């Protein structure tokens, strides 16, 4: 959720963010109205409860003659308190709904526009000249690394087996990613891949993205599309000690995505599939440290890409292409010879205090007082996509790790 202080003091900033994302700026006014109604409802209920408390004291001190009238007034007051509390609860629900509907406020400097309006920040390496390049699926199947046909037989379309050296290659790449993370101060985690609804909602993956998520209805649990979700929930409802610096975690997990609405996109091979594995870096830090930490995450991504020796570029994602939780995102895109273009390989997002507010993660300031604002950042260090777009298109890499 966005910081209400920003909304109350500078609503135009929130409106501009919504407009840059291509989203409804009217939601800002709806939230401001819901916030005002909620505060008025709380004040009314508090005043009536105080009046009820005072009336109770008067009854205790009243004479026998005064008591019947006071009891009747108290009964009437109790009905008013009950109605006020119901109005407060309804106002709270409306406020929460309005608050959850607004995406994170983008950071100054984020490019405006949509998917094609990114800004290239850097290009590393020269794409090699390859005569008649083969894509990852042709190479993977010819080398016995991928079995799409049996994956579809067992589980349906967009499922696959990694076989033999293909499976070893993925494990090797992930071990490399883990080593990069651990050497840079991350704590390795293997998190659960089923989470409660409040954790999934807290990270912003329900709502607009709900149709992309697998739900186990019998248990009211969700399969995660990234270990970002359980790592965000790891410290939910906690007060963190950040006196020694940011808390950095690296989660290795299987991930599940329905890929709703992606029919016809990247259907060949294992680039856009329903199940894949990923190593995800995740950081909790103070708000004033967030932008510097975001740059560090990008640096660690570059370190990983340098190890696998692929030409890539770094892009600053435009506002209209950001997820609801991200205030800024950098992607590293690798050169794909068969497509003669760059494609996303890793990404890193600064979610500022958006997810932390939803999940009630706090930290203590220098005076030991709990502070509600803390920042969450995440980065992809390695995924099956790395195998699909780089190592499988470079057979020598099969034996590198």
C-alpha positions in Angstrom: 0.0 0.0 0.0 1.1 3.5 -0.6 2.1 5.9 2.2 -1.0 7.9 3.1 1.1 10.8 4.2 2.1 11.2 0.6 -1.5 11.1 -0.5 -2.7 13.6 2.1 0.2 16.1 1.6 0.8 15.8 -2.1 -2.0 13.9 -3.9 -0.8 15.3 -7.3 2.3 13.1 -7.0 0.1 10.0 -6.7 -2.1 11.1 -9.5 0.9 11.7 -11.8 2.2 8.2 -10.9 -1.1 6.6 -11.8 -1.2 8.5 -15.1 2.4 7.5 -15.9 1.4 3.9 -15.3 -1.6 4.3 -17.6 -3.9 3.6 -14.6 -7.0 5.4 -13.3 -6.0 8.6 -11.5 -9.5 8.9 -10.2 -8.6 6.1 -7.7 -6.6 8.8 -5.9 -9.7 10.9 -5.2 -11.6 7.8 -4.2 -9.0 6.9 -1.6 -8.8 10.4 -0.3 -12.6 10.4 0.2 -12.5 6.9 1.8 -9.7 8.1 4.1 -11.7 11.1 5.2 -14.9 9.1 5.7 -12.9 6.5 7.8 -11.4 9.1 10.0 -14.8 10.8 10.6 -16.3 7.4 11.4 -13.5 6.6 13.9 -14.0 10.0 15.6 -17.7 9.6 15.8 -17.5 6.1 17.3 -14.8 7.2 19.7 -16.9 10.2 20.9 -19.9 8.0 21.4 -17.9 5.4 23.4 -16.5 8.2 25.6 -20.0 9.5 26.1 -21.2 5.9 27.0 -18.4 5.5 29.5 -19.3 8.8 31.1 -23.0 7.8 31.3 -22.1 4.5 32.9 -20.3 6.4 35.7 -23.3 8.7 36.2 -25.6 5.7 36.6 -23.3 4.3 39.3 -23.6 7.6 41.2 -27.3 8.3 40.6 -30.1 8.1 43.1 -32.9 5.6 42.8 -35.1 8.3 41.3 -32.6 9.3 38.7 -31.5 5.9 37.6 -34.5 4.8 35.3 -34.1 7.9 33.1 -30.3 7.4 33.0 -30.7 3.7 32.1 -33.1 4.5 29.3 -30.6 7.1 27.9 -27.8 4.6 28.3 -29.8 2.0 26.3 -30.4 4.6 23.5 -26.7 5.5 23.6 -25.7 1.8 23.3 -27.7 1.6 20.1 -25.9 4.6 18.8 -22.5 3.2 19.7 -23.5 -0.1 17.9 -24.5 1.8 14.8 -21.4 3.9 14.9 -19.1 0.9 15.2 -20.9 -0.8 12.2 -20.4 2.4 10.2 -16.7 2.5 11.2 -16.3 -1.1 10.2 -17.9 -0.4 6.8 -15.7 2.7 6.4 -12.6 0.6 7.2 -13.6 -1.9 4.5 -14.1 0.7 1.9 -10.9 2.5 2.8 -8.9 -0.8 2.7 -10.4 -1.6 -0.7 -9.6 1.9 -2.1 -6.0 1.8 -0.6 -5.3 -1.7 -2.1 -6.5 -0.5 -5.6 -3.6 2.0 -6.0 -0.2 0.9 -7.4 3.0 1.9 -5.8 4.1 5.5 -6.5 6.9 5.5 -9.1 10.3 6.9 -8.3 11.4 10.2 -10.0 13.2 9.4 -13.3 11.2 6.3 -14.2 10.4 6.6 -18.0 6.8 7.3 -18.9 5.0 5.0 -21.3 4.5 1.3 -21.9 6.3 -1.9 -22.8 8.3 -0.4 -25.6 9.3 2.9 -23.9 12.2 1.6 -21.7 15.5 3.4 -21.6 18.7 1.5 -22.3 21.2 2.3 -19.6 24.1 0.1 -20.7 25.1 -2.5 -23.2 27.7 -5.1 -22.4 29.5 -7.4 -24.9 29.1 -7.8 -28.7 26.5 -10.2 -30.1 28.5 -12.9 -31.9 28.1 -13.5 -35.6 26.5 -17.0 -35.9 25.7 -18.5 -39.2 22.3 -20.3 -39.1 21.9 -20.2 -35.3 19.8 -22.9 -33.6 17.4 -21.9 -30.8 17.4 -23.4 -27.4 14.7 -26.0 -28.1 16.4 -27.4 -31.2 19.7 -27.6 -29.4 18.2 -28.9 -26.2 16.3 -31.7 -27.9 19.2 -32.7 -30.2 21.5 -32.9 -27.2 19.0 -34.7 -25.0 18.6 -31.9 -22.6 14.9 -31.1 -22.9 11.9 -33.4 -23.5 8.8 -31.3 -24.3 6.8 -34.1 -25.8 6.7 -36.2 -22.7 6.2 -33.1 -20.5 3.0 -32.4 -22.4 2.0 -36.1 -22.2 2.4 -36.1 -18.4 1.2 -32.6 -17.5 -0.2 -30.8 -20.6 1.1 -27.9 -22.7 4.0 -25.7 -21.4 5.4 -28.4 -19.2 8.7 -30.2 -19.9 11.4 -32.5 -18.5 15.0 -31.4 -18.1 16.9 -34.6 -18.8 20.5 -35.8 -18.2 23.0 -33.1 -18.7 20.2 -30.6 -19.1 19.1 -31.2 -15.5 22.8 -31.1 -14.4 23.2 -27.8 -16.2 20.3 -26.2 -14.4 21.6 -27.4 -11.0 25.1 -26.1 -11.9 23.8 -22.7 -12.9 21.7 -22.4 -9.7 24.7 -23.4 -7.6 26.6 -20.6 -9.3 23.8 -18.2 -8.5 23.7 -19.3 -4.9 27.4 -18.9 -4.6 27.2 -15.3 -6.0 24.4 -14.5 -3.5 26.1 -16.1 -0.4 29.4 -14.5 -1.2 27.7 -11.2 -1.2 26.0 -11.6 2.2 22.7 -13.3 1.4 21.2 -16.0 3.6 20.1 -19.0 1.5 16.5 -20.0 1.9 14.4 -22.9 0.5 10.9 -21.5 1.2 7.5 -23.2 1.0 5.8 -22.8 -2.4 2.2 -22.8 -1.0 1.2 -19.6 0.8 -1.9 -18.2 2.6 -4.1 -15.7 0.7 -3.0 -12.7 2.9 0.6 -13.3 2.0 -0.1 -13.5 -1.7 -2.3 -10.4 -1.5 0.3 -8.6 0.6 2.9 -8.9 -2.2 0.4 -7.5 -4.8 -0.1 -10.7 -6.8 -3.8 -10.9 -6.3 -6.2 -8.3 -7.8 -5.0 -7.5 -11.4 -2.7 -10.6 -11.4 -5.1 -13.1 -9.8 -5.7 -14.9 -13.0 -2.0 -15.7 -13.3 -1.9 -17.5 -10.0 -2.7 -21.2 -9.2 -5.0 -21.6 -6.3 -5.5 -24.8 -4.2 -9.2 -24.2 -3.3 -9.6 -27.1 -0.9 -6.9 -25.7 1.4 -7.3 -22.0 0.5 -3.6 -21.8 -0.4 -1.8 -20.4 -3.5 1.1 -21.8 -5.4 3.8 -19.0 -5.7 5.0 -17.6 -9.0 8.2 -16.5 -7.3 9.9 -17.0 -4.0 9.5 -13.3 -3.5 6.1 -14.1 -2.0 7.1 -16.4 0.9 10.3 -14.3 1.5 8.0 -11.2 1.9 5.8 -13.1 4.3 8.7 -14.4 6.3 8.8 -11.3 8.4 5.1 -10.4 8.3 3.8 -8.7 11.5 7.4 -8.4 12.8 9.6 -5.6 14.0 13.0 -6.0 12.5 16.4 -5.1 13.8 18.2 -3.4 10.9 20.9 -1.8 13.0 23.5 -4.0 11.4 22.3 -3.2 7.9 19.8 -4.7 5.4 18.6 -8.3 5.7 19.3 -10.1 2.5 17.8 -13.5 1.6 18.2 -15.7 -1.5 15.3 -18.1 -2.1 15.6 -21.2 -4.3 12.2 -22.6 -5.2 10.0 -24.0 -7.9 7.6 -21.4 -9.3 4.2 -21.8 -10.9 2.4 -19.4 -13.2 -0.8 -20.0 -15.2 0.4 -17.6 -17.9 -3.2 -16.5 -18.5 -3.5 -14.1 -21.4 -0.2 -15.2 -22.9 -1.5 -17.5 -25.6 0.6 -17.2 -28.7 3.5 -15.6 -26.8 6.8 -17.5 -26.5 5.0 -20.8 -26.9 8.1 -22.5 -28.4 10.4 -24.2 -25.9 10.7 -23.4 -22.2 10.8 -19.6 -22.1 7.2 -19.1 -21.0 6.0 -22.2 -19.0 3.8 -23.1 -16.1 6.5 -24.4 -13.8 10.2 -23.4 -13.5 12.8 -23.0 -10.8 14.5 -19.7 -9.8 17.0 -18.2 -7.4 15.5 -14.9 -6.1 17.4 -12.3 -4.1 15.2 -10.4 -1.5 16.2 -7.5 0.7 14.7 -5.7 3.7 16.3 -2.3 4.3 15.6 1.2 5.6 13.9 3.6 3.2 17.0 5.9 2.9 19.1 2.9 1.8 16.7 1.5 -0.8 18.0 3.2 -4.0 21.6 2.4 -3.2 20.6 -1.2 -2.4 18.8 -1.4 -5.7 22.0 -0.4 -7.5 23.8 -3.1 -5.6 21.3 -5.7 -6.6 21.8 -4.7 -10.2 25.5 -5.0 -9.7 25.1 -8.6 -8.4 23.0 -9.4 -11.4 25.8 -8.1 -13.6 28.2 -10.3 -11.7 26.1 -13.4 -12.4 25.8 -12.5 -16.1 29.6 -12.0 -16.4 30.1 -15.6 -15.1 27.9 -17.0 -17.9 29.5 -14.7 -20.5 26.5 -13.5 -22.5 26.1 -10.2 -24.3 23.4 -8.2 -22.5 21.9 -4.8 -22.0 20.4 -3.0 -18.9 17.1 -1.2 -19.4 15.1 1.1 -17.1 11.5 -0.2 -17.4 8.8 2.4 -18.2 6.1 3.1 -15.7 3.3 1.5 -17.7 5.2 -1.8 -17.8 5.9 -2.0 -14.0 4.1 -4.4 -11.7 1.8 -2.8 -9.1 4.4 -3.3 -6.3 7.4 -1.9 -8.1 8.4 1.8 -8.0 11.3 1.2 -10.3 12.7 -1.9 -12.2 15.8 -2.6 -14.1 15.9 -5.6 -16.5 19.0 -7.3 -17.9 18.2 -8.6 -21.3 20.4 -11.2 -23.1 21.1 -11.3 -26.8 19.1 -14.2 -28.4 20.9 -15.1 -31.7 17.9 -16.8 -33.3 15.6 -13.9 -32.6 18.2 -11.2 -33.3 17.0 -9.2 -30.3 17.5 -8.8 -26.6 15.1 -10.7 -24.2 14.6 -10.4 -20.5 16.9 -12.6 -18.5 16.9 -11.1 -15.0 15.2 -8.2 -13.3 15.4 -6.2 -10.1 12.7 -4.1 -8.5 12.6 -1.5 -5.7 9.2 -2.0 -4.1 9.8 0.8 -1.5 7.4 0.4 1.4 4.5 -0.9 -0.6 4.7 -4.6 0.3 6.0 -4.0 3.8 2.9 -1.8 4.7 0.6 -4.6 3.5 2.4 -7.2 5.5 3.0 -5.0 8.6 6.8 -5.4 8.5 8.4 -2.7 10.6 11.8 -1.8 12.1 13.1 0.1 15.1 14.6 3.6 14.7 17.7 4.9 16.5 15.5 5.6 19.6 14.1 2.0 19.6 10.7 3.1 18.4 8.9 0.9 15.8 8.8 2.6 12.4 6.1 1.6 9.9 8.2 2.4 6.8 10.8 0.0 5.5 11.7 -0.9 1.9 11.7 -4.3 0.1 13.7 -5.0 -3.0 13.9 -8.2 -5.1 16.0 -9.5 -7.9 16.1 -12.6 -10.1 19.6 -14.1 -9.9 18.9 -17.2 -12.0 16.0 -19.1 -13.4 15.2 -21.8 -15.9 14.9 -18.9 -18.4 18.7 -18.5 -18.0 19.2 -22.1 -19.3 16.7 -21.5 -22.1 18.1 -18.3 -23.5 21.8 -18.6 -22.9 23.3 -21.9 -21.9 21.2 -24.1 -24.1 22.1 -21.8 -27.1 25.8 -22.2 -26.3 26.5 -26.0 -26.1 30.0 -25.4 -24.6 28.3 -24.0 -21.5 26.8 -27.4 -20.8 30.1 -28.5 -19.3 31.2 -25.2 -17.8 29.8 -25.5 -14.3 
